[in-house]
C-alpha cells in the first residue's frame, strides 16, 4: 500500500505488510479514504511515518495505495535507501507523499537528510525515484544545504 517502484529504496519494502497504529481511525472502503489521528505510526518494511494526523487515499476498486498526507509538528518520514544502510529522513509540519508520482512534498519547517546531505527550507519537493529535489522558502529565511563531496576511489 505504501510502496512505489523506485531505484532509491529497498526493493522488498513494497512486499512487506503495513502496520498502522493510532489513537483513532476511520476507513471508508467505498471512497478509498482512511483517516488516522493521535500518535500515528505507519511501518512498511524500512518505511516509517510518524504524525499526529494521517489521511490515506487508495483506489476504491483495486485497493492500491495512491497518496498520503501527514500532519503534525513535526511529521516524520524515513526510509532505508539501499542495503548498505543509507537512509533518507524528512520532517515538516505537513508531508504529502504521492506514491504514483514517486514524490514527497515537505511543507513548513522542512528538513530532508539523504545520507550525509541535508536540506532545510519552508518547502521541499523531493523526487524519490531519481533523488532530485527543489527547495524554496515561501516566507522569510533562506534555503540551507550541506552537500557532501562524492568520493572517487583512486587506483595507485
C-alpha positions as CSV (number, residue, x, y, z in Angstrom):
1,X,0.0,0.0,0.0
2,X,2.8,2.5,0.8
3,X,5.2,1.1,-1.8
4,X,6.4,2.6,-5.0
5,X,8.8,1.5,-7.7
6,X,12.0,3.4,-7.1
7,X,15.6,2.9,-7.6
8,X,16.3,4.8,-4.4
9,X,14.6,2.4,-2.0
10,X,14.8,-1.2,-0.8
11,X,13.2,-3.4,-3.4
12,X,11.3,-5.5,-0.8
13,X,9.6,-2.6,1.0
14,X,6.5,-2.9,-1.2
15,X,6.1,-6.6,-0.4
16,X,6.1,-6.1,3.3
17,X,3.0,-5.9,5.4
18,X,1.8,-2.5,6.6
19,X,1.3,-1.7,10.3
20,X,-0.7,1.4,11.3
21,X,-1.1,2.4,14.9
22,X,-3.2,5.5,16.1
23,X,-5.5,6.6,18.8
24,X,-8.4,6.6,16.4
25,X,-9.1,5.5,12.8
26,X,-11.9,5.9,10.2
27,X,-11.9,4.0,6.9
28,X,-14.4,4.4,4.0
29,X,-13.7,1.5,1.6
30,X,-16.2,2.8,-0.9
31,X,-14.4,6.1,-1.3
32,X,-10.9,4.7,-0.7
33,X,-10.1,7.1,2.1
34,X,-8.8,6.5,5.6
35,X,-8.1,9.0,8.4
36,X,-6.0,8.3,11.5
37,X,-5.4,10.6,14.4
38,X,-3.4,10.7,17.6
39,X,0.2,9.5,17.6
40,X,0.0,7.8,14.2
41,X,2.8,5.4,13.4
42,X,3.0,3.6,10.0
43,X,5.6,0.9,9.2
44,X,6.1,-1.0,5.9
45,X,9.5,-2.6,5.5
46,X,12.1,0.2,6.1
47,X,9.5,2.9,5.7
48,X,8.5,4.7,8.9
49,X,6.0,7.6,9.1
50,X,5.0,9.4,12.3
51,X,2.4,12.1,12.6
52,X,-0.5,13.5,14.7
53,X,-2.9,13.1,11.8
54,X,-2.7,11.0,8.7
55,X,-5.0,10.8,5.6
56,X,-4.6,8.0,3.1
57,X,-6.1,7.8,-0.4
58,X,-6.4,4.4,-2.2
59,X,-8.1,3.3,-5.4
60,X,-11.5,2.1,-4.2
61,X,-11.7,-0.5,-7.0
62,X,-8.3,-2.1,-6.6
63,X,-7.2,-1.0,-3.1
64,X,-3.9,0.2,-4.5
65,X,-2.4,3.0,-2.4
66,X,-2.2,6.4,-4.1
67,X,-1.1,9.1,-1.6
68,X,-1.0,10.2,2.0
69,X,-0.9,13.4,3.9
70,X,0.7,13.5,7.3
71,X,0.3,16.5,9.7
72,X,1.9,17.3,13.0
73,X,4.7,19.4,14.4
74,X,6.7,17.7,13.0
75,X,5.6,14.8,10.8
76,X,8.4,12.4,10.0
77,X,9.1,10.1,7.1
78,X,12.1,7.8,6.8
79,X,13.2,5.0,4.5
80,X,16.3,2.9,4.1
81,X,17.6,3.5,0.5
82,X,20.0,0.6,0.0
83,X,21.5,-2.5,1.6
84,X,24.5,-0.5,2.9
85,X,22.2,1.3,5.4
86,X,21.9,4.7,3.7
87,X,18.7,6.3,4.8
88,X,16.5,9.3,3.9
89,X,14.8,11.2,6.7
90,X,12.3,14.0,6.2
91,X,10.2,16.1,8.5
92,X,8.0,19.1,8.3
93,X,4.6,20.3,9.6
94,X,2.9,18.6,6.6
95,X,4.2,15.8,4.4
96,X,2.4,14.9,1.2
97,X,3.6,11.6,-0.3
98,X,2.3,10.7,-3.8
99,X,3.3,7.1,-4.5
100,X,2.0,7.1,-8.1
101,X,4.4,10.0,-8.9
102,X,7.2,8.9,-6.5
103,X,7.3,12.3,-4.8
104,X,7.4,13.7,-1.3
105,X,6.4,17.3,-0.6
106,X,7.5,18.8,2.7
107,X,5.7,21.9,3.9
108,X,6.7,24.4,6.7
109,X,9.8,23.8,8.7
110,X,11.0,21.3,6.1
111,X,14.1,19.2,6.6
112,X,15.5,16.4,4.4
113,X,18.6,14.3,5.1
114,X,19.7,11.8,2.5
115,X,22.9,10.1,3.6
116,X,25.1,12.9,4.9
117,X,23.4,15.6,2.6
118,X,21.0,17.9,4.4
119,X,18.4,20.5,3.2
120,X,16.2,22.8,5.2
121,X,13.6,25.1,3.8
122,X,9.9,26.1,4.1
123,X,9.1,23.8,1.1
124,X,11.0,20.8,-0.3
125,X,9.8,18.8,-3.3
126,X,11.7,15.5,-3.4
127,X,11.5,13.1,-6.3
128,X,12.2,9.7,-4.7
129,X,12.6,7.9,-8.0
130,X,15.7,9.8,-9.1
131,X,16.9,11.5,-5.9
132,X,16.4,15.1,-7.1
133,X,14.8,17.9,-5.2
134,X,13.6,21.5,-5.4
135,X,13.7,23.6,-2.2
136,X,12.4,27.2,-1.6
137,X,11.5,29.4,1.3
138,X,8.0,30.7,0.9
139,X,8.2,33.2,3.8
140,X,11.3,34.7,5.3
141,X,14.6,33.0,5.6
142,X,16.7,31.1,3.1
143,X,17.3,27.6,1.8
144,X,20.1,25.9,3.6
145,X,22.0,22.9,2.2
146,X,25.0,20.9,3.2
147,X,26.1,18.6,0.4
148,X,29.0,16.2,0.8
149,X,31.5,15.7,-2.0
150,X,31.4,12.4,-3.9
151,X,34.4,10.3,-3.1
152,X,36.0,8.5,-6.0
153,X,38.3,5.5,-5.5
154,X,41.7,6.2,-6.9
155,X,43.9,3.5,-8.2
156,X,47.6,3.6,-7.2
